[in-house]
């Protein structure tokens, strides 16, 4: 083995080391920013653990004699690992082992404990990769071949040995730890990547590293290195272009992650046969690898398996496709067996390594997970692994945390943190300006609210004083008014003898009685209104025969209607239930409604009173007239206390404007309601409706 060969393999190992940088950048760019530091930590630690564990244990399991053999000029295989060739192969294999383990990191990102991940990497690097990889590569150092290798299994640079092994372990872990919170379900969605440019940079670094990955697998600096490197480039080109064509043909937006995955799929697929392909075959295999990635994504989505960075579709699916493609596209004379036999060997290698890796990994990791849980808590997942696992944060995470605090507490007295020079500095600064404006507006609103409260308290006090004044004045007025009415009635009746020869005395007495009665009715309305407004009106409930009460009210208002030349009619009332209500208030309601209807109906007009019960046993009483009617605005005014409609007809009829408002208030304290339907110049219908609970058979 020449020094040039050793120099090339060591250089290739350094290029493979660049793949670790690429994986780190790709994963950090594809995950959410609150987990980016954790991804970097896992990539760094898995390189350290994988390298140490493979050097200490794995290398001795992978190769037949417990040490890497040496290909020397004399063919001496008894030299120790510390000597040149053995060390060179060991360095190269350490980088390969690190690549296999870091595939796992991206798949399980954003939800796996850091310590648990370190344990998994140790198991894979020390045992899984060396044992199952040794079946195909045990003899690469010139020693005894592995059993698959001896049967002619061809996996030049590790589509199966490196990429599929990493993918199988990742898949087993994904089954165990489950998807990220909110990934699937009715409102499930894929989390947005934090830094796609970094992810793109990561793929380019990996692509560069792949030149060493495939080119160095010759383990010699020889003429076939250049074609292998060209095949690697072409497969990456065709894989990326395949993803682009799919996006164009499907007329969907060109997803950057799928372009990146397409190129990676092509690189993974060509790795198995880069040494036996021609240039055109490499291009076709690159397309096959990209197609396998699309298939893998669809399968995982359908099975609700959450791979954070697409590691399983890229490395497992494309790895399987690339290994199967070798006998179909290899140049003539480069395979160990005829086509069908070689296909069988390739399937045997894929199946045996895949089954052994997945079954053993799943079984061991399932048991370990029972003892040392792999998954972080839901709270930790929400907070992000940067903070929970490493007590580290990022400007965007700080901003989100501060904004969430504002939302949770409603306290916006503190500004959010502004990291000068960070990508979120403009957002945080602008948010603080918005918060400052909100604080100013909030203070103004608080001052206005305080003033409104003061005004409200003053208004309520004035209202109480007004109600008390009206109640007191009403009582003060009723006594002398009753005396005036009583004495005027005695005078009209000439109880103590004739008033005199002048008939005007009797006319004046009648006028005094009518004026007193009218004034007393106004005072009574004021008193009722004050009681209801002050909440002091108590119901004295009894069973009321609605028909009897209506006939009584009609008789009482008949003379008024006759004087106005208005026809007053009560429709026949039958089958009505009893009403549980205050009879005095109900009588007052009906008197107000019928008197109003008579008042605003001209000569030869008609007022009709009707009552009925609906299917739910609610009693309804309606008063309908064909008088002046009201517009919608006038209806609103008519229901306001102390308000009269501004028209010539209403002005000619004196009153307090309390008739309808009182009726409405009295219905409200009965739990019922009053409705008005009216049309200007046509007439008005006022309906009072009692709740079902007030009906009694």
ZIQUIBEL-V789172 format. One record per residue. N is the residue number from 0. RES is the residue in one small letter. PHI is phi in degrees with one decimal (NA if undefined). NEAR is the number of other C-alpha atoms within 10 Angstrom. Layout:
# ZIQUIBEL-V789172
N	RES	PHI	NEAR
N	RES	PHI	NEAR
This chain:
# ZIQUIBEL-V789172
0	x	NA	15
1	x	-82.6	11
2	x	-63.3	12
3	x	-63.3	12
4	x	-62.9	18
5	x	-63.7	21
6	x	-62.2	14
7	x	-64.6	20
8	x	-66.0	26
9	x	-65.5	21
10	x	-62.8	15
11	x	-62.6	25
12	x	-61.6	27
13	x	-65.3	17
14	x	-65.4	23
15	x	-63.4	29
16	x	-57.9	24
17	x	-61.7	23
18	x	-61.3	29
19	x	-63.4	24
20	x	-62.7	19
21	x	-63.7	24
22	x	-57.0	25
23	x	-60.6	27
24	x	-67.8	27
25	x	-60.9	28
26	x	-68.5	32
27	x	-63.3	28
28	x	-77.1	23
29	x	-86.2	26
30	x	-88.0	23
31	x	-71.9	20
32	x	-59.3	23
33	x	-71.2	26
34	x	-121.3	28
35	x	-66.3	25
36	x	-65.7	21
37	x	-61.5	25
38	x	-63.4	28
39	x	-62.3	19
40	x	-61.7	15
41	x	-66.9	22
42	x	-64.8	26
43	x	-67.7	15
44	x	-69.2	17
45	x	-67.6	28
46	x	-65.1	22
47	x	-63.8	15
48	x	-66.0	20
49	x	-61.0	28
50	x	-61.6	23
51	x	-68.3	17
52	x	-65.7	21
53	x	-69.9	27
54	x	-64.3	17
55	x	-78.0	13
56	x	-125.5	15
57	x	-58.2	28
58	x	-61.0	26
59	x	-75.3	17
60	x	-87.2	22
61	x	-77.5	27
62	x	-107.4	26
63	x	-58.4	18
64	x	-97.6	14
65	x	81.8	13
66	x	-152.2	21
67	x	-75.1	30
68	x	-74.6	27
69	x	-124.3	25
70	x	-97.0	17
71	x	-110.0	14
72	x	-61.4	8
73	x	-92.5	8
74	x	70.9	11
75	x	-75.4	10
76	x	-103.2	17
77	x	-102.9	12
78	x	-72.0	16
79	x	-80.8	14
80	x	-65.5	17
81	x	-72.9	12
82	x	-83.5	12
83	x	-43.2	16
84	x	-66.6	25
85	x	-60.1	21
86	x	-65.0	18
87	x	-61.5	23
88	x	-64.7	22
89	x	-61.6	23
90	x	-59.1	18
91	x	-63.6	24
92	x	-71.0	20
93	x	-60.0	25
94	x	-63.9	24
95	x	-65.9	24
96	x	-62.5	28
97	x	-61.1	29
98	x	-64.8	24
99	x	-61.4	27
100	x	-75.9	29
101	x	-71.1	25
102	x	-59.3	30
103	x	-65.3	30
104	x	-55.1	28
105	x	-68.1	26
106	x	-61.9	24
107	x	-99.9	26
108	x	-60.5	27
109	x	78.7	27
110	x	-152.5	23
111	x	-109.3	22
112	x	-62.8	21
113	x	-64.1	22
114	x	-65.9	13
115	x	-66.3	18
116	x	-62.7	19
117	x	-60.7	17
118	x	-65.5	16
119	x	-62.0	23
120	x	-60.5	28
121	x	-60.2	22
122	x	-64.1	20
123	x	-68.2	26
124	x	-70.6	29
125	x	-83.5	26
126	x	-129.1	19
127	x	-64.4	24
128	x	-61.7	29
129	x	-63.2	24
130	x	-71.4	24
131	x	-76.4	21
132	x	-68.6	24
133	x	-64.0	25
134	x	-59.9	23
135	x	-105.9	27
136	x	-126.7	28
137	x	-57.4	27
138	x	-99.0	20
139	x	-66.6	19
140	x	-87.6	21
141	x	100.2	15
142	x	-84.1	18
143	x	-65.6	16
144	x	-75.3	19
145	x	-73.2	22
146	x	-67.8	16
147	x	-72.5	21
148	x	-60.0	20
149	x	-66.8	14
150	x	-87.4	17
151	x	96.1	17
152	x	-62.9	26
153	x	-113.8	26
154	x	-139.9	27
155	x	-51.5	22
156	x	-120.5	25
157	x	109.2	28
158	x	-55.9	29
159	x	-96.0	36
160	x	-62.6	29
161	x	-97.5	25
162	x	-72.7	28
163	x	-70.0	29
164	x	-60.9	32
165	x	-60.2	30
166	x	-67.2	29
167	x	-65.3	27
168	x	-63.7	30
169	x	-60.8	28
170	x	-63.8	25
171	x	-59.9	20
172	x	-65.0	23
173	x	-63.4	20
174	x	-64.1	14
175	x	-78.0	15
176	x	-90.4	19
177	x	78.8	15
178	x	-78.2	18
179	x	-65.8	23
180	x	-60.2	16
181	x	79.8	12
182	x	-73.9	16
183	x	-123.5	15
184	x	108.2	9
185	x	-57.0	7
186	x	-107.9	7
187	x	-68.8	11
188	x	-156.8	11
189	x	-79.2	11
190	x	-59.9	14
191	x	-76.2	11
192	x	-67.2	17
193	x	-87.1	19
194	x	-154.3	18
195	x	-64.8	19
196	x	-58.2	13
197	x	-65.7	18
198	x	-62.1	26
199	x	-61.9	20
200	x	-60.7	18
201	x	-60.9	25
202	x	-63.9	23
203	x	-65.5	20
204	x	-64.3	23
205	x	-63.5	26
206	x	-61.2	23
207	x	-62.4	18
208	x	-62.4	23
209	x	-63.1	27
210	x	-62.6	24
211	x	-77.3	26
212	x	-58.9	30
213	x	-84.1	27
214	x	-64.9	31
215	x	-75.4	26
216	x	-70.6	25
217	x	-69.0	20
218	x	56.6	22
219	x	-163.7	19
220	x	-91.7	19
221	x	-131.3	12
222	x	-62.1	8
223	x	-77.1	14
224	x	-60.0	21
225	x	-61.5	14
226	x	-60.0	17
227	x	-63.0	27
228	x	-64.4	19
229	x	-63.8	17
230	x	-59.8	31
231	x	-61.9	31
232	x	-61.4	23
233	x	-62.9	24
234	x	-63.1	34
235	x	-63.8	32
236	x	-59.2	20
237	x	-68.3	25
238	x	-64.4	32
239	x	-64.7	25
240	x	-66.2	19
241	x	-59.6	23
242	x	-62.8	26
243	x	-66.3	19
244	x	-63.6	14
245	x	-58.8	16
246	x	-64.0	16
247	x	-69.4	12
248	x	-66.4	8
249	x	-79.0	9
250	x	56.1	9
251	x	-107.5	9
252	x	-58.5	9
253	x	-76.3	15
254	x	-77.2	11
255	x	-63.0	15
256	x	-62.1	17
257	x	-71.8	22
258	x	-61.8	22
259	x	-64.8	24
260	x	-67.0	26
261	x	-61.8	33
262	x	-63.1	30
263	x	-63.9	29
264	x	-60.2	38
265	x	-63.0	38
266	x	-66.2	39
267	x	-63.4	36
268	x	-65.0	39
269	x	-72.6	41
270	x	-60.6	33
271	x	-68.3	27
272	x	-132.6	31
273	x	-60.0	32
274	x	-85.1	27
275	x	-121.3	25
276	x	-96.1	24
277	x	-87.2	17
278	x	-63.7	17
279	x	-67.5	13
280	x	-63.2	23
281	x	-61.1	32
282	x	-63.5	23
283	x	-66.2	18
284	x	-62.8	35
285	x	-60.3	36
286	x	-65.6	28
287	x	-59.9	24
288	x	-62.5	38
289	x	-63.6	36
290	x	-62.8	24
291	x	-63.2	26
292	x	-63.9	32
293	x	-60.7	20
294	x	-61.8	15
295	x	-61.2	21
296	x	-60.1	22
297	x	-63.7	13
298	x	-63.8	13
299	x	-65.1	16
300	x	-62.8	12
301	x	-65.3	9
302	x	-88.5	9
303	x	56.3	15
304	x	-100.9	20
305	x	-100.6	25
306	x	-100.3	23
307	x	-62.5	25
308	x	-125.8	24
309	x	71.2	21
310	x	-66.9	29
311	x	-67.2	31
312	x	-59.0	29
313	x	-71.8	34
314	x	-91.8	33
315	x	-83.1	31
316	x	-66.0	29
317	x	-68.3	36
318	x	-64.5	35
319	x	-63.9	25
320	x	-61.1	27
321	x	-66.4	29
322	x	-68.9	30
323	x	-68.7	26
324	x	-74.6	22
325	x	-54.9	28
326	x	-65.1	26
327	x	-77.6	14
328	x	-117.7	17
329	x	-67.6	19
330	x	-68.3	15
331	x	-57.1	10
332	x	84.1	9
333	x	-98.5	11
334	x	-96.7	16
335	x	-79.0	14
336	x	-135.1	16
337	x	-60.7	11
338	x	-53.5	14
339	x	-64.6	11
340	x	-66.8	13
341	x	-67.0	21
342	x	-60.4	19
343	x	-61.7	15
344	x	-65.3	22
345	x	-62.8	25
346	x	-63.7	16
347	x	-60.2	15
348	x	-64.7	26
349	x	-61.5	23
350	x	-67.2	14
351	x	-69.0	15
352	x	-65.3	24
353	x	-64.3	22
354	x	-63.5	14
355	x	-63.1	16
356	x	-62.6	24
357	x	-68.4	22
358	x	-64.8	14
359	x	-64.3	15
360	x	-61.2	22
361	x	-62.4	21
362	x	-63.0	12
363	x	-65.9	13
364	x	-68.5	23
365	x	-62.6	19
366	x	-67.3	12
367	x	-61.4	15
368	x	-62.2	16
369	x	-68.3	9
370	x	-90.4	9
371	x	-121.5	14
372	x	-55.5	17
373	x	-81.6	23
374	x	-91.4	21
375	x	-76.1	20
376	x	-71.8	14
377	x	-61.7	12
378	x	-63.6	9
379	x	-64.2	17
380	x	-64.3	19
381	x	-67.6	15
382	x	-70.8	16
383	x	104.0	25
384	x	-76.1	27
385	x	-57.4	24
386	x	-77.8	17
387	x	-67.8	21
388	x	-90.5	18
389	x	-130.7	13
390	x	53.4	8
391	x	-114.9	15
392	x	-143.7	18
393	x	-131.9	18
394	x	-55.8	20
395	x	-67.8	21
396	x	-67.0	20
397	x	-60.6	18
398	x	-62.3	20
399	x	-62.5	17
400	x	-61.6	15
401	x	-65.2	18
402	x	-66.4	17
403	x	-64.9	12
404	x	-63.7	14
405	x	-59.1	17
406	x	-66.7	11
407	x	-70.8	9
408	x	-96.1	8
409	x	74.9	9
410	x	-93.9	10
411	x	-113.5	17
412	x	-73.5	11
413	x	-103.0	11
414	x	-71.7	16
415	x	-75.3	20
416	x	-71.5	18
417	x	-118.4	20
418	x	-90.5	17
419	x	-62.1	12
420	x	86.3	9
421	x	-80.9	13
422	x	-70.5	11
423	x	-100.9	18
424	x	-55.8	17
425	x	-60.8	14
426	x	-67.3	14
427	x	-63.0	25
428	x	-64.3	17
429	x	-66.2	13
430	x	-60.9	17
431	x	-63.7	18
432	x	-65.7	13
433	x	-64.2	12
434	x	-63.0	18
435	x	-61.7	16
436	x	-64.0	12
437	x	-64.2	14
438	x	-61.8	15
439	x	-61.3	12
440	x	-63.5	12
441	x	-64.2	12
442	x	-64.0	12
443	x	-63.5	12
444	x	-64.4	12
445	x	-63.9	12
446	x	-64.1	12
447	x	-64.3	12
448	x	-64.8	12
449	x	-62.6	12
450	x	-64.6	12
451	x	-63.8	12
452	x	-62.6	12
453	x	-62.9	12
454	x	-63.9	12
455	x	-64.1	12
456	x	-61.0	12
457	x	-63.6	12
458	x	-65.2	12
459	x	-64.4	12
460	x	-63.1	12
461	x	-63.8	12
462	x	-65.9	15
463	x	-63.7	15
464	x	-63.3	12
465	x	-61.5	13
466	x	-63.5	20
467	x	-63.6	16
468	x	-62.8	13
469	x	-62.6	19
470	x	-63.8	20
471	x	-63.8	13
472	x	-64.8	14
473	x	-62.6	20
474	x	-64.7	14
475	x	-64.3	12
476	x	-82.1	15
477	x	-64.6	17
478	x	-62.0	11
479	x	-65.3	13
480	x	-66.1	19
481	x	-61.5	15
482	x	-65.6	12
483	x	-60.3	18
484	x	-64.9	20
485	x	-62.8	15
486	x	-67.1	15
487	x	-65.6	21
488	x	-66.0	17
489	x	-63.3	15
490	x	-65.4	20
491	x	-64.1	20
492	x	-80.9	15
493	x	51.8	13
494	x	-57.4	10
495	x	-102.9	8
496	x	117.9	9
497	x	-61.8	14
498	x	-75.6	16
499	x	142.0	10
500	x	-72.5	8
501	x	-85.5	9
502	x	-66.5	10
503	x	-66.5	11
504	x	-60.5	15
505	x	-67.6	19
506	x	-62.7	12
507	x	-65.0	14
508	x	-63.5	21
509	x	-62.1	18
510	x	-61.6	14
511	x	-60.9	18
512	x	-63.6	23
513	x	-64.2	15
514	x	-64.2	15
515	x	-65.1	21
516	x	-62.2	17
517	x	-63.5	15
518	x	-65.5	16
519	x	-65.8	20
520	x	-64.3	15
521	x	-65.5	18
522	x	-63.3	22
523	x	-61.6	17
524	x	-61.4	21
525	x	-60.9	20
526	x	-64.9	20
527	x	-61.8	22
528	x	-60.7	24
529	x	-64.3	23
530	x	-63.3	17
531	x	-65.8	16
532	x	-63.7	15
533	x	-83.1	13
534	x	72.2	10
535	x	-105.2	10
536	x	-81.4	14
537	x	-104.0	10
538	x	-87.2	14
539	x	-110.1	11
540	x	-82.3	15
541	x	-156.0	12
542	x	-81.5	16
543	x	-116.9	18
544	x	-83.3	14
545	x	-60.4	21
546	x	-61.9	19
547	x	-61.6	10
548	x	-64.1	14
549	x	-63.5	21
550	x	-61.7	13
551	x	-64.8	13
552	x	-67.7	15
553	x	-61.9	18
554	x	-62.8	11
555	x	-66.1	12
556	x	-96.0	15
557	x	-63.0	18
558	x	-63.9	13
559	x	-61.5	15
560	x	-63.8	23
561	x	-63.7	14
562	x	-58.7	9
563	x	-83.0	17
564	x	59.8	16
565	x	-111.2	22
566	x	-78.9	17
567	x	-110.2	22
568	x	-132.0	15
569	x	-109.3	15
570	x	-69.8	10
571	x	-59.6	10
572	x	-113.3	15
573	x	-139.5	11
574	x	70.4	9
575	x	-80.4	20
576	x	-75.0	20
577	x	-71.0	17
578	x	-105.8	24
579	x	-92.8	18
580	x	-157.6	19
581	x	-84.3	18
582	x	-63.3	19
583	x	-63.2	11
584	x	-68.5	19
585	x	-64.9	20
586	x	-62.3	14
587	x	-63.9	18
588	x	-58.7	21
589	x	-66.0	21
590	x	-60.8	19
591	x	-62.0	19
592	x	-66.7	22
593	x	-70.6	24
594	x	-62.5	17
595	x	-60.1	15
596	x	-61.3	28
597	x	-65.5	28
598	x	-59.6	18
599	x	-102.4	20
600	x	-116.7	24
601	x	-75.1	17
602	x	-55.4	15
603	x	68.2	11
604	x	-83.1	18
605	x	-139.6	20
606	x	-125.0	23
607	x	-118.4	17
608	x	-113.0	24
609	x	-138.8	17
610	x	-140.9	21
611	x	-155.5	18
612	x	-126.7	18
613	x	-90.3	10
614	x	-64.5	7
615	x	-96.5	10
616	x	69.2	18
617	x	-89.9	19
618	x	-85.9	23
619	x	-123.3	18
620	x	-124.3	18
621	x	-121.4	20
622	x	-120.9	22
623	x	-119.3	23
624	x	-130.5	27
625	x	-115.3	23
626	x	-85.3	23
627	x	-71.1	19
628	x	71.4	20
629	x	-141.4	21
630	x	-83.4	13
631	x	-61.3	13
632	x	-63.6	9
633	x	-69.5	16
634	x	-62.0	19
635	x	-59.4	13
636	x	-65.4	18
637	x	-62.6	19
638	x	-90.2	20
639	x	-90.2	15
640	x	-61.5	15
641	x	61.1	14
642	x	-119.3	15
643	x	-120.9	19
644	x	-66.9	16
645	x	-86.6	10
646	x	-143.5	9
647	x	-61.4	8
648	x	-68.0	13
649	x	-69.9	14
650	x	-66.6	11
651	x	-79.4	8
652	x	-115.8	10
653	x	-68.3	9
654	x	167.1	17
655	x	-86.7	14
656	x	78.1	19
657	x	-103.8	22
658	x	-56.7	24
659	x	-68.8	21
660	x	-57.2	20
661	x	-64.5	24
662	x	-59.1	23
663	x	-64.3	19
664	x	-64.7	20
665	x	-65.2	24
666	x	-67.3	20
667	x	-61.8	13
668	x	-73.8	14
669	x	-88.5	20
670	x	82.9	14
671	x	-105.5	19
672	x	-148.7	17
673	x	-116.8	20
674	x	-127.3	12
675	x	-121.4	18
676	x	-124.3	15
677	x	-146.5	21
678	x	-138.6	16
679	x	-57.8	14
680	x	78.1	12
681	x	-111.0	12
682	x	144.2	21
683	x	-138.3	24
684	x	-124.4	20
685	x	-110.7	19
686	x	-120.8	19
687	x	-110.4	21
688	x	-129.0	20
689	x	-96.6	23
690	x	-67.9	16
691	x	-58.0	17
692	x	-64.6	12
693	x	-96.1	19
694	x	-95.3	20
695	x	-145.0	13
696	x	-88.2	9
